[in-house]
Amino acid sequence: MTPNPWTKHYPSEVSPELEPVSIRHLPDLIKESSQKYAKTTAFTQVMPNGMNGSLSYEQIDAYSNDFAAYLRDVLGLSQGARVAVQMPNCLAYPIVAFGVLKAGCVLVNTNPLYTAPEMIHQYSDSGAETLVVMDIFADRLEEVISKTGIKAVVTVKISEFFPRIVGGVIRGVQRYWSKTLPKITVEHTSFQTALAQGKDKKSPTSAEGYVDGITSESLAAIQYTGGTTGVSKGAMLSHGNLVYNTLQMISHCGTGMRQGVEVVLTALPLYHIFAFTVNLLGFYHVGARNILVPTPRPPSNLKRAFENYKITWLSGVNTLFNALLNERWFTESPPKHLRASAAGGMALQASVAERWREVTGTPIVEGYGLTESSPVLTFNPLTGMAKDGSIGIPVPSTEVRCVDESGTEVAIGEPGEIVARGPQIMLGYWQRPEDTRDTLRDGWLHTGDIAKMDSDGYFTIVDRKKDMILVSGFNVYPNEVEEQIAAVPGVLEVGVIGVADDRSGEKVQAYVVTTLQAPTADQILAHCRENLAAYKIPQSISFVDELPKSPIGKILRRELRDNVVSAISTEKGA
């Protein structure tokens, strides 16, 4: 086998190896972009009704310096202290995230939709001392704070930095119409007060002192895995991990990510590693304008963003692209300036990719990664040869292999577990040495994902190792079955799992969400019989109103297996 066959498919402007990086840490990366694009609009937050607010690179830099000073000189946090951040996409998010990093503290991103037990676990496990939380999610704080090490709480409004009148209207709607502002019963400081106190305390030289001794090996963030296959673990990502992965992504895209030109729609949550690295760090570094949408669901929440801004880039997951394709306003007036769409987080279905190309005239370019790899490992070249259905080729300075159970590399075209190594691979799991040893072996990250590599070095995901279904000794990969069912007209979404069976060990079960022109179970099964081996065909099909999803829209098979949707499902057996 030719070593690293993918290198010959890099575009001419892309080097297989990154040049030595002079950037010491993330504050250096942020400073460089903030100075270069100072007067350029960095972030615009757009509400579903079109109300918006914006901040420039210069303003983001200044406010994040103020927040860093608040953490270190007002709260008295030490270098390395963990700060939990629980916010949707909003103008305050980059200020807080950058401020935490500039303070030499460790960022702990937290899903705003977490329940109290989930918050308690993550705050206690990480040892977070400070919490920055959107006030609409503060109703759980009284139950949580007393059971964790949180000593200080900063509350943020969704309308921070909006024009005064606009912000007042939004606040009034929250308070009197939607009644989404809970009474906060714990001691807290408002975000604007925190910024003002930090500004008063900081000195011209304090910022450099906050990061004195911080290197590429220093811990930058504890990013918790989604917990879709078990207990959520904190991946320790260093400054070097995140700096390198940002530069790897930019380098891999070549001329596809233009300096100071791009307008990227950020619908995926910034607290998720995909959007954090690609949208927040990557597009900030190239001087793009980030259009922030607090929540992409329902998809009509994106309508004003597409109408009012010249979107050139969109990052998303299969369910987001599929949802937009089922919106009349989107299909009748697709974005005119769109140049590229990047998919990750879950398998991109061929039927979705094909229709997206038909509607928008642009491709969805698929990539792959994990929280443990900061996250990007592979991506289809934007200016070179892209292969539909594949996750592309490794980004620069990255090695990827497919191996068998013994760790031996499998032959080209044969399925095996993806293992990877490169500068973006995590330090390990926070306070979980056994899990770290199991996942990081001899410098290689063992992903738990099954893929095939072709002769050109392009990888295609087969499925999650833990999601594989064993039917009478035959391996069935849910992705393959979902791909076929998704191609049936009238199928909106599908999730496939294995359930116990006395005769075959496991059997294939499909959960299907349909459009108004719903197919029958018999029609779905007929299509499966034409395109799948007999042992892969679902034994039963359940039509459901919705499928359980992660914050980024990834379908959660574990929850399907736990029968979470049983209460809303109507069984229509095969």
C-alpha positions as CSV (number, residue, x, y, z in Angstrom):
1,M,0.0,0.0,0.0
2,T,1.3,3.5,-1.0
3,P,2.0,5.5,2.2
4,N,-0.5,8.3,2.6
5,P,-2.0,8.0,-0.9
6,W,-4.2,11.1,-0.3
7,T,-1.3,13.5,-0.5
8,K,-1.3,13.4,-4.3
9,H,-4.9,14.8,-4.2
10,Y,-4.2,17.9,-2.3
11,P,-4.8,21.0,-4.4
12,S,-1.6,22.7,-5.6
13,E,-1.8,25.5,-3.0
14,V,-2.1,23.0,-0.1
15,S,1.0,21.5,1.5
16,P,0.7,18.0,3.0
17,E,2.4,19.3,6.1
18,L,1.8,22.6,7.9
19,E,4.6,25.0,8.2
20,P,6.1,25.5,11.7
21,V,3.6,27.5,13.7
22,S,4.8,30.6,15.5
23,I,1.5,31.1,17.3
24,R,2.1,30.1,21.0
25,H,-1.6,29.8,22.0
26,L,-5.1,30.8,21.2
27,P,-4.8,34.4,22.6
28,D,-2.1,35.0,20.0
29,L,-4.4,33.6,17.3
30,I,-7.2,35.9,18.4
31,K,-5.0,39.0,18.7
32,E,-3.6,38.5,15.2
33,S,-7.0,38.5,13.6
34,S,-8.4,41.3,15.9
35,Q,-5.6,43.6,14.8
36,K,-5.7,42.7,11.1
37,Y,-9.5,43.1,10.7
38,A,-10.1,45.6,13.5
39,K,-12.8,47.7,11.8
40,T,-14.5,44.8,10.0
41,T,-17.8,43.4,11.3
42,A,-16.9,40.1,13.1
43,F,-20.3,38.9,14.4
44,T,-23.9,39.7,13.6
45,Q,-26.6,38.0,15.7
46,V,-30.0,37.6,14.0
47,M,-33.2,36.8,15.7
48,P,-36.1,34.9,13.9
49,N,-37.9,38.2,13.3
50,G,-34.8,39.8,11.7
51,M,-33.8,42.0,14.7
52,N,-30.1,42.1,15.0
53,G,-27.0,43.5,16.5
54,S,-23.3,43.5,15.4
55,L,-19.8,43.9,16.8
56,S,-16.5,44.5,15.0
57,Y,-13.2,42.6,15.5
58,E,-11.9,45.6,17.5
59,Q,-14.9,45.6,19.8
60,I,-14.7,41.8,20.4
61,D,-11.0,42.2,21.2
62,A,-11.6,45.0,23.7
63,Y,-14.6,43.4,25.4
64,S,-12.9,40.1,25.8
65,N,-9.9,41.8,27.4
66,D,-12.3,43.4,29.9
67,F,-13.8,40.0,30.6
68,A,-10.4,38.4,31.1
69,A,-9.6,41.2,33.6
70,Y,-12.9,40.5,35.4
71,L,-12.0,36.8,35.8
72,R,-8.5,37.3,37.0
73,D,-8.5,40.7,38.9
74,V,-12.1,40.9,40.1
75,L,-12.9,37.3,40.8
76,G,-9.3,36.4,41.6
77,L,-9.3,33.3,39.5
78,S,-5.9,31.7,39.0
79,Q,-4.4,30.5,35.7
80,G,-5.9,27.2,34.8
81,A,-9.2,27.8,36.7
82,R,-12.1,26.2,34.9
83,V,-14.9,28.5,33.7
84,A,-18.2,27.0,32.6
85,V,-20.1,28.7,29.7
86,Q,-23.7,27.9,29.1
87,M,-25.0,30.0,26.2
88,P,-26.6,29.7,22.7
89,N,-25.1,31.5,19.7
90,C,-25.1,35.2,20.7
91,L,-22.8,38.2,20.6
92,A,-21.7,37.6,24.2
93,Y,-20.4,34.1,23.4
94,P,-17.2,35.0,21.5
95,I,-16.4,37.7,24.1
96,V,-16.8,35.3,27.0
97,A,-14.9,32.4,25.2
98,F,-12.1,34.6,24.1
99,G,-12.0,36.3,27.5
100,V,-11.6,33.0,29.3
101,L,-8.8,32.0,27.1
102,K,-7.1,35.4,27.4
103,A,-7.3,35.0,31.2
104,G,-5.3,31.8,31.0
105,C,-8.3,30.0,32.3
106,V,-9.9,26.8,30.9
107,L,-13.1,26.9,28.9
108,V,-15.8,24.4,29.8
109,N,-18.6,24.6,27.1
110,T,-22.0,23.5,28.4
111,N,-25.2,22.7,26.5
112,P,-27.8,25.3,27.6
113,L,-30.5,22.6,27.5
114,Y,-28.9,20.4,30.1
115,T,-31.0,19.3,32.9
116,A,-30.0,20.0,36.5
117,P,-28.4,16.5,37.0
118,E,-26.4,16.9,33.8
119,M,-25.2,20.4,34.9
120,I,-24.2,19.1,38.3
121,H,-22.2,16.3,36.7
122,Q,-20.3,18.5,34.3
123,Y,-19.6,21.3,36.7
124,S,-18.5,18.9,39.5
125,D,-16.4,16.7,37.1
126,S,-14.6,19.7,35.6
127,G,-14.1,21.5,38.9
128,A,-15.6,24.7,37.4
129,E,-15.4,27.7,39.7
130,T,-17.3,30.3,37.7
131,L,-20.4,30.0,35.5
132,V,-21.5,32.3,32.7
133,V,-25.1,31.5,31.8
134,M,-27.8,32.9,29.6
135,D,-30.5,34.2,32.0
136,I,-33.3,32.4,30.3
137,F,-31.7,29.1,31.4
138,A,-31.0,30.2,35.0
139,D,-34.1,28.5,36.5
140,R,-32.0,25.5,37.4
141,L,-29.3,27.4,39.2
142,E,-30.7,27.2,42.8
143,E,-30.8,23.4,42.5
144,V,-27.3,23.2,40.9
145,I,-25.0,25.7,42.6
146,S,-25.2,24.2,46.1
147,K,-24.1,20.8,44.7
148,T,-21.1,22.1,42.8
149,G,-17.9,24.1,43.3
150,I,-19.4,27.2,41.5
151,K,-18.5,30.3,43.4
152,A,-19.5,33.1,41.0
153,V,-22.3,33.4,38.4
154,V,-22.4,35.9,35.5
155,T,-25.8,36.2,33.7
156,V,-26.1,37.2,30.0
157,K,-29.1,38.5,28.0
158,I,-29.9,37.3,24.6
159,S,-30.0,40.9,23.4
160,E,-26.6,42.0,24.7
161,F,-25.1,44.7,22.4
162,F,-28.3,45.1,20.4
163,P,-29.4,48.7,19.7
164,R,-31.1,50.0,22.9
165,I,-34.7,50.2,21.5
166,V,-34.4,46.8,19.7
167,G,-32.9,45.2,22.9
168,G,-35.7,46.7,24.9
169,V,-38.4,45.2,22.6
170,I,-36.8,41.7,22.8
171,R,-36.5,42.0,26.6
172,G,-40.1,43.1,26.9
173,V,-41.3,40.1,24.8
174,Q,-39.3,37.7,26.9
175,R,-40.6,39.2,30.2
176,Y,-44.3,39.8,29.4
177,W,-45.2,37.8,26.3
178,S,-43.2,34.5,26.1
179,K,-42.5,34.7,29.9
180,T,-39.1,33.1,29.4
181,L,-37.2,35.1,32.0
182,P,-37.1,33.1,35.3
183,K,-36.5,34.7,38.6
184,I,-32.9,34.3,39.5
185,T,-32.6,33.3,43.1
186,V,-28.8,32.9,43.4
187,E,-26.2,35.6,43.8
188,H,-25.1,36.8,40.4
189,T,-23.5,39.6,38.4
190,S,-24.8,40.9,35.1
191,F,-22.6,40.7,32.1
192,Q,-22.4,44.4,31.6
193,T,-21.4,44.9,35.2
194,A,-18.7,42.3,34.9
195,L,-17.3,44.0,31.8
196,A,-17.3,47.4,33.5
197,Q,-15.6,46.0,36.6
198,G,-12.9,44.3,34.5
199,K,-12.3,47.5,32.5
200,D,-11.7,49.4,35.7
201,K,-9.3,46.8,37.0
202,K,-7.1,46.0,34.0
203,S,-3.8,47.6,33.2
204,P,-2.0,47.9,29.9
205,T,0.3,45.1,30.7
206,S,-2.1,42.7,32.6
207,A,-3.2,40.7,29.6
208,E,0.3,39.4,28.9
209,G,0.7,38.4,32.5
210,Y,-2.5,36.3,32.4
211,V,-1.0,34.0,29.8
212,D,2.6,34.1,31.1
213,G,3.8,30.4,31.0
214,I,0.9,29.3,28.7
215,T,2.3,27.1,25.9
216,S,0.9,25.0,23.1
217,E,0.8,22.1,25.5
218,S,-1.3,24.0,28.1
219,L,-4.9,23.0,28.6
220,A,-7.3,25.4,26.8
221,A,-10.7,23.7,27.0
222,I,-12.5,20.7,28.5
223,Q,-14.9,19.8,25.8
224,Y,-17.4,17.1,26.9
225,T,-18.3,14.4,24.4
226,G,-22.0,14.2,23.5
227,G,-22.5,11.1,25.6
228,T,-24.4,9.5,22.7
229,T,-22.8,6.2,23.3
230,G,-22.4,6.3,27.1
231,V,-21.2,8.5,29.9
232,S,-20.1,12.0,28.8
233,K,-16.3,12.5,29.1
234,G,-14.3,15.7,29.1
235,A,-11.8,15.8,26.3
236,M,-8.8,17.8,27.2
237,L,-7.9,20.1,24.3
238,S,-4.7,22.1,24.4
239,H,-4.0,25.5,22.9
240,G,-1.9,23.7,20.3
241,N,-4.6,21.2,19.5
242,L,-7.1,24.0,18.7
243,V,-4.5,26.3,17.0
244,Y,-3.3,23.5,14.8
245,N,-6.7,22.3,13.8
246,T,-7.8,25.8,13.0
247,L,-4.8,26.2,10.7
248,Q,-5.2,22.7,9.3
249,M,-8.8,23.5,8.3
250,I,-7.9,26.8,6.7
251,S,-4.9,25.3,4.8
252,H,-7.0,22.4,3.6
253,C,-9.6,24.7,2.2
254,G,-7.0,26.6,0.2
255,T,-8.6,29.4,-1.8
256,G,-12.0,28.2,-0.7
257,M,-11.7,30.3,2.5
258,R,-11.0,33.8,1.3
259,Q,-9.3,36.3,3.6
260,G,-11.7,39.1,4.8
261,V,-14.5,38.2,2.3
262,E,-16.6,35.3,3.6
263,V,-19.9,35.6,5.3
264,V,-20.6,32.4,7.2
265,L,-24.0,31.4,8.6
266,T,-23.5,29.8,12.1
267,A,-26.6,27.9,12.9
268,L,-24.8,25.1,14.8
269,P,-24.1,25.9,18.4
270,L,-20.8,27.4,19.1
271,Y,-20.5,25.4,22.3
272,H,-20.2,22.3,20.1
273,I,-16.7,21.5,19.0
274,F,-17.6,21.5,15.2
275,A,-18.8,25.1,15.2
276,F,-16.3,26.2,17.9
277,T,-13.3,25.3,15.8
278,V,-14.6,25.8,12.3
279,N,-16.9,28.8,12.7
280,L,-15.6,30.6,15.7
281,L,-11.8,30.1,15.5
282,G,-11.4,29.3,11.8
283,F,-13.6,32.0,10.2
284,Y,-12.5,34.6,12.8
285,H,-8.9,33.9,11.8
286,V,-9.6,34.6,8.1
287,G,-11.6,37.8,8.8
288,A,-15.0,36.5,8.0
289,R,-18.4,37.8,9.2
290,N,-20.2,35.3,11.4
291,I,-24.0,35.4,11.2
292,L,-25.1,34.0,14.5
293,V,-28.5,32.3,14.9
294,P,-29.4,31.4,18.5
295,T,-31.3,28.3,17.4
296,P,-31.9,26.8,13.9
297,R,-35.1,25.0,14.9
298,P,-37.6,25.4,13.4
299,P,-35.7,26.0,10.2
300,S,-37.8,29.1,9.5
301,N,-35.6,30.8,12.2
302,L,-32.9,31.0,9.4
303,K,-35.1,32.7,6.9
304,R,-34.2,36.3,7.8
305,A,-30.5,35.5,8.0
306,F,-30.6,34.1,4.4
307,E,-32.7,37.0,3.2
308,N,-30.8,39.9,4.7
309,Y,-27.1,38.8,4.4
310,K,-25.0,37.6,1.5
311,I,-24.2,34.1,2.9
312,T,-21.2,32.5,1.2
313,W,-20.6,29.6,3.6
314,L,-22.9,27.3,5.6
315,S,-21.8,24.6,8.0
316,G,-24.3,22.1,9.2
317,V,-25.3,18.5,9.6
318,N,-27.5,16.2,7.4
319,T,-30.7,17.0,9.4
320,L,-30.2,20.8,9.0
321,F,-29.7,20.6,5.2
322,N,-32.6,18.2,4.9
323,A,-34.9,20.5,7.0
324,L,-34.0,23.5,4.7
325,L,-34.8,21.5,1.6
326,N,-38.3,20.9,3.0
327,E,-38.9,24.7,3.5
328,R,-40.7,26.3,0.5
329,W,-39.2,29.7,1.2
330,F,-35.7,28.2,0.8
331,T,-36.3,26.1,-2.3
332,E,-38.2,28.9,-4.1
333,S,-35.5,31.4,-3.3
334,P,-32.2,29.7,-2.6
335,P,-29.2,31.8,-1.4
336,K,-27.6,33.5,-4.4
337,H,-24.1,34.0,-2.9
338,L,-23.5,30.6,-1.4
339,R,-20.2,29.1,-2.4
340,A,-19.7,26.2,-0.1
341,S,-21.5,24.1,2.5
342,A,-19.6,21.9,4.9
343,A,-21.2,18.8,6.5
344,G,-20.0,17.0,9.6
345,G,-21.3,15.5,12.8
346,M,-23.2,12.7,11.2
347,A,-23.4,10.9,7.8
348,L,-24.5,13.0,4.9
349,Q,-27.2,11.1,3.0
350,A,-26.8,11.0,-0.8
351,S,-30.4,11.9,-1.4
352,V,-29.9,15.1,0.6
353,A,-26.6,16.0,-1.1
354,E,-28.1,15.5,-4.5
355,R,-31.1,17.6,-3.9
356,W,-29.0,20.4,-2.2
357,R,-26.9,20.6,-5.4
358,E,-30.1,20.8,-7.5
359,V,-31.7,23.5,-5.4
360,T,-28.7,25.7,-4.6
361,G,-26.3,24.9,-7.5
362,T,-23.5,24.3,-5.0
363,P,-22.2,21.1,-3.3
364,I,-22.1,20.0,0.3
365,V,-18.6,19.0,1.1
366,E,-18.4,16.4,3.8
367,G,-15.7,16.0,6.4
368,Y,-15.2,14.0,9.6
369,G,-13.9,14.4,13.1
370,L,-14.5,14.0,16.8
371,T,-14.4,16.0,19.9
372,E,-11.2,14.2,20.8
373,S,-9.6,15.5,17.6
374,S,-10.5,19.2,18.0
375,P,-12.5,18.0,15.7
376,V,-11.4,17.9,12.1
377,L,-9.5,14.8,10.8
378,T,-10.6,14.6,7.2
379,F,-12.3,16.9,4.6
380,N,-13.1,16.8,0.9
381,P,-10.9,19.3,-0.9
382,L,-12.8,22.5,-2.0
383,T,-10.6,23.2,-5.0
384,G,-9.5,19.7,-5.8
385,M,-11.2,16.3,-6.4
386,A,-14.2,15.8,-4.1
387,K,-15.9,12.4,-3.9
388,D,-19.6,12.4,-3.1
389,G,-20.4,10.0,-0.2
390,S,-16.9,10.2,1.2
391,I,-15.5,12.1,4.2
392,G,-12.6,13.2,2.1
393,I,-8.9,13.0,2.8
394,P,-6.9,13.8,5.9
395,V,-6.1,17.4,6.6
396,P,-2.4,18.4,6.5
397,S,-0.1,16.9,9.1
398,T,-2.6,14.2,9.9
399,E,-2.4,10.4,9.4
400,V,-5.5,8.2,9.2
401,R,-5.6,4.4,9.0
402,C,-8.3,1.7,9.0
403,V,-7.4,-1.2,11.3
404,D,-8.8,-4.5,12.5
405,E,-9.4,-5.7,16.1
406,S,-5.7,-6.5,16.5
407,G,-4.6,-3.0,15.3
408,T,-3.3,-4.3,11.9
409,E,-4.1,-2.0,8.9
410,V,-6.7,-3.6,6.7
411,A,-6.5,-3.8,2.9
412,I,-7.8,-1.0,0.6
413,G,-11.6,-1.2,0.4
414,E,-12.0,-3.3,3.5
415,P,-13.8,-1.9,6.6
416,G,-11.8,-1.2,9.7
417,E,-11.8,1.1,12.7
418,I,-10.5,4.6,12.0
419,V,-7.4,5.5,14.0
420,A,-5.6,8.8,13.6
421,R,-2.7,10.8,14.8
422,G,-1.7,14.4,14.4
423,P,-1.2,17.7,16.4
424,Q,-5.0,18.1,16.9
425,I,-5.4,14.9,18.9
426,M,-6.5,15.6,22.5
427,L,-4.3,15.4,25.6
428,G,-6.6,12.8,27.1
429,Y,-9.8,12.6,29.1
430,W,-10.2,14.8,32.1
431,Q,-9.6,12.7,35.3
432,R,-10.2,9.4,33.3
433,P,-6.8,7.7,32.9
434,E,-8.3,4.3,32.0
435,D,-10.5,5.8,29.3
436,T,-7.5,7.7,28.0
437,R,-5.3,4.6,27.8
438,D,-8.1,2.7,26.0
439,T,-8.6,5.5,23.4
440,L,-5.1,6.8,22.9
441,R,-2.8,3.9,22.1
442,D,0.8,4.3,20.9
443,G,0.0,7.9,19.8
444,W,-3.0,6.9,17.8
445,L,-6.6,8.0,18.6
446,H,-9.0,5.0,18.3
447,T,-12.3,6.5,17.1
448,G,-14.7,3.7,17.4
449,D,-15.9,4.5,13.8
450,I,-15.8,2.0,11.0
451,A,-14.7,3.2,7.5
452,K,-13.1,2.1,4.2
453,M,-10.2,3.8,2.4
454,D,-10.0,3.6,-1.4
455,S,-6.9,3.6,-3.5
456,D,-6.8,7.4,-3.7
457,G,-6.8,7.7,0.1
458,Y,-10.4,8.9,0.4
459,F,-12.3,7.6,3.3
460,T,-16.0,6.5,3.5
461,I,-17.7,6.0,6.8
462,V,-19.5,2.7,7.3
463,D,-20.9,3.3,10.8
464,R,-20.2,3.6,14.5
465,K,-18.6,0.4,15.8
466,K,-21.0,0.4,18.8
467,D,-24.0,0.9,16.5
468,M,-23.3,-2.1,14.3
469,I,-26.2,-4.7,14.3
470,L,-25.3,-8.4,14.3
471,V,-28.0,-10.3,12.5
472,S,-27.4,-14.1,12.4
473,G,-23.7,-13.5,12.4
474,F,-23.8,-10.9,9.6
475,N,-22.8,-7.2,10.2
476,V,-25.4,-4.7,9.4
477,Y,-24.4,-1.0,9.5
478,P,-27.4,1.4,10.3
479,N,-26.0,4.1,8.0
480,E,-26.4,1.9,4.9
481,V,-30.1,1.0,5.8
482,E,-30.9,4.7,6.6
483,E,-29.4,5.8,3.3
484,Q,-31.8,3.5,1.4
485,I,-34.9,4.4,3.5
486,A,-34.1,8.2,3.2
487,A,-34.2,7.8,-0.6
488,V,-37.9,6.8,-0.5
489,P,-40.1,9.8,-1.5
490,G,-42.0,11.2,1.5
491,V,-39.4,10.1,4.1
492,L,-38.1,13.1,6.0
493,E,-35.8,11.5,8.6
494,V,-34.9,8.0,9.6
495,G,-33.1,6.3,12.4
496,V,-32.1,2.6,12.4
497,I,-31.2,0.5,15.4
498,G,-30.8,-3.2,16.4
499,V,-33.1,-4.8,18.9
500,A,-32.8,-8.2,20.5
501,D,-34.3,-11.1,18.7
502,D,-34.6,-14.8,19.9
503,R,-33.9,-16.3,16.5
504,S,-31.2,-14.0,14.9
505,G,-29.7,-12.4,18.0
506,E,-30.6,-8.9,16.7
507,K,-33.0,-7.6,14.2
508,V,-33.2,-4.3,12.3
509,Q,-35.8,-1.8,13.5
510,A,-36.4,1.5,11.6
511,Y,-38.0,4.7,13.0
512,V,-39.3,7.0,10.2
513,V,-40.5,10.6,10.2
514,T,-42.5,11.4,7.0
515,T,-43.8,14.4,5.1
516,L,-47.5,14.9,4.3
517,Q,-47.0,12.6,1.3
518,A,-46.1,9.7,3.6
519,P,-45.1,6.3,2.1
520,T,-46.5,3.1,3.6
521,A,-44.4,0.6,5.5
522,D,-44.9,-1.8,2.6
523,Q,-43.5,0.8,0.1
524,I,-40.4,1.4,2.3
525,L,-39.8,-2.4,2.6
526,A,-40.3,-2.9,-1.1
527,H,-37.5,-0.3,-1.8
528,C,-35.3,-2.0,0.8
529,R,-35.8,-5.4,-0.8
530,E,-34.6,-4.0,-4.1
531,N,-31.5,-2.5,-2.7
532,L,-30.4,-4.4,0.4
533,A,-29.5,-8.0,1.2
534,A,-32.3,-9.9,3.0
535,Y,-30.6,-9.8,6.5
536,K,-30.3,-6.0,6.3
537,I,-34.0,-5.4,5.7
538,P,-35.9,-3.9,8.7
539,Q,-38.2,-6.4,10.4
540,S,-40.4,-3.6,11.6
541,I,-41.0,0.1,10.9
542,S,-42.3,2.6,13.4
543,F,-43.7,5.9,12.1
544,V,-42.9,8.6,14.7
545,D,-43.5,12.4,15.0
546,E,-39.9,13.2,15.7
547,L,-36.5,11.6,16.4
548,P,-34.3,12.4,19.4
549,K,-31.4,14.6,18.4
550,S,-28.3,16.2,19.9
551,P,-28.0,20.0,20.0
552,I,-26.3,19.9,16.5
553,G,-29.1,17.8,15.0
554,K,-27.4,14.4,15.1
555,I,-30.0,11.5,15.5
556,L,-29.4,9.8,18.8
557,R,-29.7,6.0,18.2
558,R,-29.0,5.3,21.9
559,E,-32.2,7.1,22.9
560,L,-34.1,5.2,20.2
561,R,-32.7,2.0,21.8
562,D,-33.9,3.2,25.1
563,N,-37.4,3.5,23.7
564,V,-37.6,7.3,24.4
565,V,-39.8,7.7,21.4
566,S,-42.2,4.9,22.1
567,A,-44.7,7.2,23.7
568,I,-45.1,9.2,20.5
569,S,-44.8,6.4,18.0
570,T,-47.5,4.5,16.2
571,E,-46.5,1.0,15.3
572,K,-47.2,0.0,11.8
573,G,-45.4,-3.4,11.7
574,A,-44.0,-4.7,8.5
